[in-house]
Amino acid sequence: MMKLLLIVVLSVSISDCKYQTGSLVTNEKWAFITRFCFLSQDGQFEYSIQFDKSYAPQNLLLYYDSDTQWPAVYKSNKTCPQREAVLSRKMNQIIPLDPKDFGSGCEEKKSNSSTIISCHQARRFHSSRERWWFLAVSNCNSTKGLNLEYRFLMTNGPSGDYWHEHFSADEFYILPVLMAFCVVYMLLVLAVIICSMELKTRQLLHATYKLFAFSVYLQQIGIFLQIVAYIRYASDGVGILRLRNLGRFFESASEVVYLILLLLLAKGYTITRGRLRLASSIKLTIFMCVYVVTYIILFVYERLFFDPGEVLYIYESPAGYGLVTLRIIAWWMFLYATIFTLKHYPEKATFYYPFNLIGTMWFVAGPAFIIAANNLIDKWVRESVVCAVQHFIALSGHILFLVLTVPNKANKNFPYHVRTTQIGIMELGNGLAGNSTLDHFGHHPYAPGGPMLPNVDPHWPRVPVELFTITSTIHTESASLAVPLRPTSLRPRLSRGRSTYTANHLVVHPEEISAMDYTSLDVPALEARNDIVPSREDIVPSICDIVPAPSDVVPSAPPITSIGSKSSSAINPAPPSAPAPSILTNGSAVTDEGGAEDSNPAPSKPVGFKEVRFSDDDVVPSKEKAL
């Protein structure tokens, strides 16, 4: 659908270029050609017109935007003489294209079979204020209609005046305004990239924040493309109309993406839930499709039905007012969803109260300004004012949302507390992760400045302790511990498809454990450490022991649970009177070749470990129990 919108926007060919050439062939006696907004003193109009003498005499008519002139004659039932009667010859509003008229700049040129009248002249406009001027051609006595070729150059400044020469008076400040917003958006894009990297490090870069970043990028691209088109326009008075329309497309896409973002966050997506209900998803999809289709109709209407003889704003159409109506409906949807999200998650009030205010301002400001622009703003300044205000509304929405979600310790409004990895696990598993589900996250306000784990692994920097810390206990699908022991160390190999998470445990299946060559361990380095928990002895024939992670990364261990088999045998610990197996420096038990423990094992000095005995509760000893 967005591709269709792009095609429609690029096909819009309404041109307001001020260096205009063309030909006029009509059976009418009076016809409109073009319009331009001239300054009160510096406006200049230069024309070159050619036509066959058989169509003479033709007149060039200059109307301005007073109610008694152009609005009184355009699209009226007045005859050709009546339309000429509202003009003043003393004010040079009627230019006879006749060689006999000294001020017309016309002369006759003979050709092989006909006589051509060629006219070339320039006029300067003087008025009390900036005015829209409308150019028309007439021949009230003609029986064949009108036929001529023309070239018009309309300027508002001396040659070389880059900022004014080719621009209509209502467009004077568009290029500087776009450049200013482009600079601000460059800084905003940089800030968004930095925040995105920080959120990605914390595993909090959710889909909604990616939508926000995408909206900012689209807006910046759209502004940049329009700047390029206007720079070319300032140079030659023609510009690159398709490039300008492409920039408008990117800005429209940015608005649509930002609208989706606000509605999704209002429903709590990625903040209080990992997915929307099916009914909500269908309603939101239908609404956004209608919104995009209305946008397409808006550009199509501009292409097919906008009359260049009228100074119209793009929203001065049925599609424009339809888009305003949809924005109001979206605002009510936004308020409704926000209220119910706060009802179920009141601890998120620090985010949703300012978010509701920002969203309301964004939703209301757009339609309110559109209505004001259509009815209250003067037409000779409307284009520049509309450009500045619309970009300011978009920029305000982006900046306020960025401030609201900046991952900083001082930001008490930060909304996210569930990690992207947790949502991914819930999507791949049974939809559970601790006390959170895809439909309802746990009630946990995020603390961006929470205490960090001491001496954490360098691959997990800046991780708050309270956020989804996984203990070191590893559960296996074992049936019995009454198996021979082997001096082999194993380490878990996590399989994304098989490993599961329960409320407080990381569960690993036996087939997901791979052997580790303990002979390659750096024994002297291990001897220097006193914080390594001793390994657990083999509990199935293929498993001997598991070396837990260091205690500076892993907290205490909850009880082990057998989940694989429907019936699990009781674990038979050694009698209290029997001596526990000695622990080697690599954490393995000493056994004989037959698998039974030596009744009189040679004394072996443990390296950083104490003797460990397994209790009746089948618990893999944590560091606190082992040391």
N, C-alpha and C positions, 0 to 999 in steps of 0.2 A: 504493500500500500504506500509506503514511503517512496518507493521507486516511482509509482504513478504520480505522486505529488511532485517529485523532482522533474519528471517529464513535463508536467503541466506548467510548472514555474519557468522552466527554460523556454517553453514555447510562447510565453507572454512576450509580445512584441510591441506593446504600447511605448512609443518613444517620446521622450521630452528633450531630445538633443536639440541644441540651439544652433547647430549648423545643419540646415535641413534642405534637402533637394527632393524634387519629385515633379510629377505632372498632374494636371487636373483636367479631366475630360468628363463633362456631365451635360445633360440636357436641361438642367435647371438654369435660371437666370441669376441666381445668387448662391454662393457656396462658401463654406468655412474652410480655412487652410490650416492654421496653427495658432498657438498662444504663447505668451511669454510674460513674466513678471519683471517689469523694468523699474529701476530706481528713479527717484524723482528728478535727478539732475544728470546722472551719468549714463542713462540708458540710451543705446544707439541701435538703430535698425538699418541694415544694409540689404538691398534686394537686387536680384538680377532675374528678369522675366523676358521670355520670348514667346511670341505667338504669331499666327498667320494674320495678315491684315484683314482677311475676310471675317474675322471674329471681332474686329475693332468696332466701336471703342469699348475697352474694358477698364474697369476702375478697381483700384486697390483701396480697400476700406479698413480703417483702423478704429476699432471700438475699445472702450475701457469698461471696467467692472461696475460702473454706476448702475443703479436700478433703472435709470431711464434710458440706458444704452443697451449693452449686450444682453442682460436678462430680459429686456423688453422686446427684443427682436428674435433671439434664438429660440427655435422650436415654437414659433408663434404662427398665427394665421395671417400675418401681415404680408402685403405684396412687396415686390422688389423696390418700387419707389418709396413705399412707406418705411422700409428698412434703411434706405439711404437718407430719409428725411430726418432721422434722429441725430445725424452727424453734422458737424460744422465744417464748412469749407474754409472758413477763416482760421480755424485751428489746424488746418491741413490734415483733417481726418479722412478726406477723400482725395486720392491721388489719381488723376486721369492718366491712364497709360496711353498717351497720345504724343506723337512727335511735336505737335503744335504747342503743347504745354511746356513752358520753359523749365519748370521745376521738376518735371517727371523724369528727366534724363533719358528720354526715349529717342530712338532714331530708326529710320527705315533702312533695311538691307535687302538688296535685290538678290534673288536666287534664280535658278534656271527657269522655273515655271511659276513662281509666286514671289510675293513681297513679305519679308519677315520684319516685324517690329521688335526691336531689342531695347530693353530699358534697364538702366543701371544707375542707382542713386542710393544715398544714405540719409537717414533722418535721425534727429535726436529728440528725446522725449522730455518734457517738462511738466511736472504735476505736483500737487501739494503733498503727496505721499507715494509710497510704493504702490503700484497698481498692476493688475493683470490687464494686458492688452491682447485683443483677439483680432486676427487678420482674416479678412474675407475678400472675395472677388465678385464683381457684379457686372452685368450688362443687361440692363432692364429692357433694351430695345432689340435684343437678339432673338432670332427665330431658330438658331441652331444650338443654343446653349453656350457653354464655356469650354475653351480648349487652350491651354497654355502650359509651358514648362517654367519652373521657378527654382531659385536658390536663395535661401534666406540665411543671413548671419546676424544673430541677435546677441548683443553683449551688454555687460553692466560695468565695464571698466576699460581703461586704456589697454592697448596691446602690451602684453607681458605681465599684466596684473594676474598672477597665478590664482589667487584666491577669489577673484570676483569676475574676471572677464567673461567667461562662458557660463557662469552660473546664473540661474534665475534668482531674483531677489529673495524668494522664499527658500532657496537652497544654500544661501551664503554660508551658513555655519555647519552644514552637514559634514563636510570633510574634516574640519577641526574637531568636531564632536566625536566622530568615529575614531580619529587618531588618538584622542584622549582616552576613550574607552578601550581601545586596543592596548595601550600601555598598561592600564589598570588590569585588564584581563591577563596580560602576560605575567604580571606579578601574582595574580590570583591562581593562574595555572601552576606556577612554581610552588605556591603554598599548598595547593591540592596534591601535587606530586609528593611533596615532603610528608604531608599528613598520611597519604596513602601508603608510603613506604613504612612509616611508623606503625600504622594499623596492621599492615601485613606482617611486620615483625612480631606483633602481639597476637597474630591470628584473629584479628577483628576486622579485616577488610571484607565487609559483607557486600552482597549484591546491591543493596540500596545505596551504599556509598559509591560503588562503581557507577551507578546510574547518575549520581550527582556529578562525579568527575566527568562522565561522558557529556552531560549537559553543558558543563563549563567549556569543554573542548569544542563542542559544536558551536557555541556562541562565539568563541574566539575565532574559529575558522570563518564563520559567516561575516564577522566584522572585518577581518583581514581581506576577504575577497571583495567586499564592497569598497574598501579603501583603494584597492588596486583599480577597480572600475572607475571610481571618482577621480583618481589621479590621472588616468587616461582622459577622462572627460574634461578635466581642467586644462589639459594640454591641447586638445583638438576640438572640443565642443561636441564630440560624438560619443566617446566612451565605448565601453564594452558592455552592452546591455545584458547579454546572456550571463556574463560573470556577475553582474550586479544581482540578477535574479537568482543565481546559484547561491550567493551570499544570503539572500532573503530566505531561501529554502533551508539552509543550515540553521538560521536563527529560528525559523518556525519549528524545525525538528528539535532544537534545544528546548523550546517552550513545551512541546509535547512530552519530552522525556522528563522535564522537571515536574510537570503536572502528574505524570505517573508516579514519580518519586514521592510527592506529597501524599497522594492517596494511599500508596503502599505503607508508608510510615504511619499514617493515621490509623491504619488497620493493625499496626503492630508488627508488620512483617520484618523479620530479622531482629526485632527488639523484644517482643513478647511471644513470638511464634515463628516457626520455621517454614510454614506454608499456610496458604489461605484455604478457607473452606471452599468446596466446589462451587457452591452458589455464589459466594463472593467473587471468585475468580471469573465466573461466567458474566456476572453483572459488570465487573470492571473491564473485561475484554470487550463487551458490547459497547459500553460507553466510550472507550477509547477509539474503537473503530468508527463510531458515529462522529467523534470529534475530528479525527483525521480526514474523514470523508467531507465534513463541512469545510475544513481548511482547503481541501482540493477544490471544492465548489467555489470558494472565495476567490481563488486565483483564476479559475475558469471564467467566472463572472466578470472579473476585471479584464480578461482577455477578449471576451466576446461582446460584452454589453456596456462597458465603460465608454462614455462619449468624451473624446478629447476636447470638445467644445465646452465642457463643464469641468470646473475645478473640483475633483472628487477625491475624497480620502478612501483608501482601500476598504474600510469598514462601512462606507456609505452604500450598502447593498443588503439584500435579504440575507445572504450568506454571512455578512459581517454581523448583523444583529443576531443571527442564529448562533454564531460563535460566542457572542456576548452572553446569550442565554445559557449555553452549555457551560460557560465558565461559572455562572451563578449556581447552576445545578451541581457542578463539581465542588463548589464551596460548601454547599449544604451536605453533600456526601462526606466531605472532609471533616466538618464539625461533628456530624453524627458518629463517624468512626472514631474520632479522637475521644469523644465523651465516653463511649463504651470501652475503649481501651483503658482509659484512666479508671473507670469503674472497677475493672478486674485487676489492674496493676497500679494501685495508688502510689506505690513507691517510685513510679516513673514520672511523678508530677513535676519534678525538677526539670525534666526534659520537655514534657508535653505542654506545659503552660506556655513557655516562650515559643515553642514550636507552633502551637495553635495561633499565637499572635502573629508570628511571621507568615504562616500560611494564609491567615485571613487577610493580612495586608496585601499579600501578593495576589490573591484571588480577586479582591475587591478593587484594587488600584487599576488593574487592566481595564475591566469594563467601565469603571467610572471615568477614566481618562478617554476612552473611545467615545463615549457619549458626549463628553465635553468637547472633544476635538470635532465631532460632527456638527455641533450646534453653537459653540461659544467662541472658539478660536478663529481669529480673522484668517481668511484664506491666503493672504499674502505673506503670512509668517507661519502658517500651519505646518508646512513640511519640516522645517527645522525644529520646531517645538515638538512635534510628534516623534521625530528621530531621537531627540535628547531624552524625552520623558520615557519612552518605551525602553530604551537601553538602560536608563537609570533604574527602572522597575526590575528588569532582569538582573542587573548587577546587584541590587540590594538583596534580592532573594538569594543569590548565590553567596554573597559575602556573609549574610546573617546565618545561613545554614552552615557555612564553614566554621564560623565562630562557635556555633552551638555544638558542633561535633569535633572540635579540635582535641586531639588526644593529649591533654596536658593535665598535670596534677591539680592545677588551680581551677580546672573546668569541672564544676559540679553538675553540669547538665549532660554529660556524655551519656548517650543512650544505650550503647551495646554492652552486654555482659556475657553473652554466650559466644564462644569461639566458632570460627568457621569450621574447624576440624570436628567440633562436637556436633554441628549440624550435619556434616558429611557422614559421621558415624551413625547418627540417627536415621539418615536417609538410606544407608546401606544395610543397616540392621533392622531391628524390630520397631524403630521409632522412639527408642528410649535411650537416655544417657543420664544416669543419676536420677535426679528428681525432675528432669526436663523431658518433654516430648516435643515432637514437631508441631503439634497444635497448641501447646502451652508450655512455655519455658518456665523454669523455676523462678521463684520470687527472689531475686538476688540483684540488688543495686550495684552497679559497677563502681569500683574504686580505682581510678586510674593511677593514683599515687600510693597504692598498697605496698606493704613491705615486700622486698624482693628476697628470694632464696639466697642464703649465703653460699659462696663458693659454687655457684651453679655452673653447669656445663656450658661452654662457650656457644653451643648451638642453640641455647634457650636463654638468651639475655632478656633482662627486664621483665620477668614473668612474676606477677603478683602471686603470693602464696595461696590466697583464698580461691583462686580461679581454677577449678577442675584439676586439682592435684591428684595424680594417680599413684597409689601405693605400690610397693615393690612386690607384694605377695603375688605369686603366679600360680594359678590353679591348673591342675591336670586331670585328665580323665583316667584316673588310676583305679585299679581294682583291689590291689593289696600291696603291702610293703614287704611281704614275706618272700623276697626274691634275693638271689645272690647279688652282692655288691661288687662293682668293678671300679678300679681307680681311673675313671674317665670323667672329665669335666665337660659339661654341656652348657650351651647357652641358648636362650629362646630365639626362634626365628619367627617374627610376627607375620602372619598372612592376612592381608586386608580383608579377604573374603571369609576366613575362618575365625579369626580372633573376634571376640565379643566383649562388650563392656556391660557390667551390671552396675548396681548402685555405687559400690565402693571397690570393685575388684576388676582387675584386668585378667581375663581368662584366656589361656593359651592351650590348644589341643596338643596331644603328644606328637602327632605327625608334623607339627609346626616347629619342632625343636631340632636344631642341627648340632652336630658335634663340634666342639672347639678343641683344637690341639693345645692342650695345657702345657705341653713341653716347650712351646714357644713363648710362654709367659716370662716376663722379666721378674724372676724370683727376688733378686736384691731390691728391686723397686717395691715389690709387695711386702718384703720384710720391713721396709721403712714406714709402712702405713699401719696404723692401728685401728682404722675405722672400717675395715672390710668384714662383713658378716660372713661367718663360715657357711659352707655349702651344705645343702640338704642331701642326704644319701639317696640312692636310687630307689624309686618307688614302683617302677615297672621294669621288665627285662631290658627294654631299650633305653632306659633313662637312669642315670646314676646320681647326678646332682645338678643343681642350678645355682649359679653364682649370682646373688642379687646385686643390684646397683649400689654404689656408695651411699652412705647414709646422708651425705650433705645434699643429695638430690632427692632421695626417697624418704618419706616419713615412715611412720609405723605401719605394720602389716596386719590386716584383718585376717580372720580365719580362712582356711582353705576349704574348698567345697568341691565335691566330685559332681560333675555335670554330664559326663559323656555317657556312662552306662546307666541303665535303669536300676540295677542293683549293684551296690558297691560293698565289698567286704570291709570289715572293720580293720583299721590299721593296728598292727600288733607291735607295740613298742617293746624294747628289750626289758627284761625284769630289772627292777631297781638294783638288785644285787650284782647284776652283770656289769662289768666295766664297759664304758662307752668306747667306741673305736677312737683311736688316736687320729689326730688331724695333721695331715702333712702340710708343708708350706704352700702347696697349691690348693688346699682346701679339700682334698679327697681323703677317704677313709682307707686305712691299711687293711687289706684282706689277703687271704692265701690264694693259691691257684685254683682251689676248688670252689671259691666264692664264699667260704665260711670264714668268719673272723678268727684270727689266731688267738688261742686261749692265753698265751703268754707273749703278747707283742713286745717287740723291742721298744724301749722308751724312746719317744720322739718328742722333741721340744717344739711345741706349737709356736708358730710365728705370728704374733699379734692376735692369737685367738685363745679362748678359754674352752674348756671341755663343755660339750653340748649334749644334752639328753632331750629326746622328744617326749612331750607329754601326751596324755590321753586324748587331748582335743584335736590332734592331727594338725597342728599349726606349724607352718614353716617359721622358725624362730626369726624374729626381727632383730635389729641391732640391739635394742634395749634388753631383750631376753637373752641374747647370745653372749653379750659382753659382761 
